[in-house]
Amino acid sequence: RAIDRMALRPIVAAAMTPAECEQAVRRALRVLPSASCLAQAIAAACLLRRDGRNSTLTIGVRFDGTHRFHAHAWLESDGIIVTGRHALVEHRVLLRDAVNRNSFNIRHV
């Protein structure tokens, strides 16, 4: 619900492209370096959604050589990986969430 309220505020500046959104999230990481991949993806989704852009939030998992479980979240928009590109290594998709102007629509994969 908080995401819905934030995302529906009036747009003040020009619309942000996915590449500009990626840069904005990277700049924010200078202040909040410990932000999780999920927090980064949600923040980027909110920025894009405020500008009326659709995106897809994906959560995936993988096991490393020692059978340890690793989860990762990333956001895509217009064919561009906006957040989480650095850690995309053979993750199996658990969840995809289409983020559009109206809502987050969760679809299990």
C-alpha positions in Angstrom: 0.0 0.0 0.0 2.8 2.4 0.8 4.3 1.6 -2.7 0.9 2.4 -4.2 0.7 5.8 -2.5 4.3 6.7 -3.4 4.0 5.6 -7.0 0.8 7.6 -7.7 2.2 11.1 -6.6 2.1 13.7 -9.4 5.1 13.6 -11.7 7.2 16.8 -11.4 10.2 16.1 -13.6 10.5 14.6 -17.1 9.9 10.9 -17.4 12.8 8.7 -16.3 14.2 6.1 -18.7 15.2 2.7 -17.4 18.9 3.6 -17.9 18.4 6.8 -15.9 16.6 4.9 -13.2 19.6 2.5 -13.0 21.9 5.5 -12.5 19.6 6.9 -9.8 19.6 3.7 -7.8 23.4 3.5 -8.1 23.7 7.0 -6.8 21.5 6.2 -3.9 23.7 3.2 -3.0 26.5 5.7 -2.2 24.4 6.7 0.8 22.8 3.3 1.5 25.5 0.8 0.5 23.9 -2.1 2.4 20.5 -1.9 0.6 19.5 -5.4 -0.5 18.9 -6.3 -4.1 15.2 -6.5 -3.3 15.1 -3.0 -1.8 16.9 -1.7 -4.9 14.5 -3.4 -7.3 11.4 -2.1 -5.4 12.8 1.4 -5.4 13.5 1.3 -9.1 10.1 -0.1 -9.8 8.5 2.8 -7.9 10.5 5.4 -9.8 9.6 3.8 -13.2 6.0 3.3 -12.1 5.6 7.0 -11.2 6.6 7.8 -14.8 4.0 5.3 -16.1 6.6 2.8 -17.2 6.0 -1.0 -16.8 8.7 -3.2 -15.4 9.1 -6.8 -14.1 10.5 -7.7 -10.7 12.0 -11.2 -10.6 13.2 -13.2 -7.7 15.5 -16.2 -8.3 17.5 -18.7 -6.4 20.6 -20.7 -6.9 22.8 -23.2 -5.0 26.5 -22.8 -5.0 29.1 -25.5 -5.1 28.7 -26.2 -1.4 24.9 -26.5 -1.7 24.3 -23.1 -0.1 21.1 -21.3 -1.1 21.4 -17.8 -2.6 18.5 -15.6 -3.5 18.6 -12.6 -5.8 16.1 -10.0 -7.0 16.4 -7.9 -10.2 14.2 -5.5 -12.2 13.8 -5.3 -15.9 12.1 -2.6 -18.0 12.0 -2.2 -21.8 14.4 -5.1 -22.2 17.0 -3.5 -19.9 18.1 -5.0 -16.6 17.7 -1.9 -14.3 18.9 -3.4 -11.0 20.7 -6.6 -10.0 22.7 -7.2 -13.2 25.9 -7.7 -11.3 24.7 -10.9 -9.5 22.8 -12.7 -12.3 24.5 -16.1 -12.3 22.3 -19.0 -13.2 19.4 -18.2 -10.9 16.2 -20.2 -11.1 13.2 -17.9 -11.3 10.8 -18.4 -8.4 8.6 -15.3 -8.9 7.9 -12.7 -11.5 5.9 -9.7 -10.7 4.7 -7.3 -13.4 4.8 -3.8 -12.1 2.5 -1.5 -13.9 0.6 1.8 -13.2 -2.2 0.0 -11.4 -0.5 -2.6 -9.2 2.1 -5.3 -8.6 0.6 -8.5 -10.1 2.3 -11.5 -8.7 2.6 -14.5 -10.9 4.4 -17.7 -9.7 6.8 -19.3 -12.2 
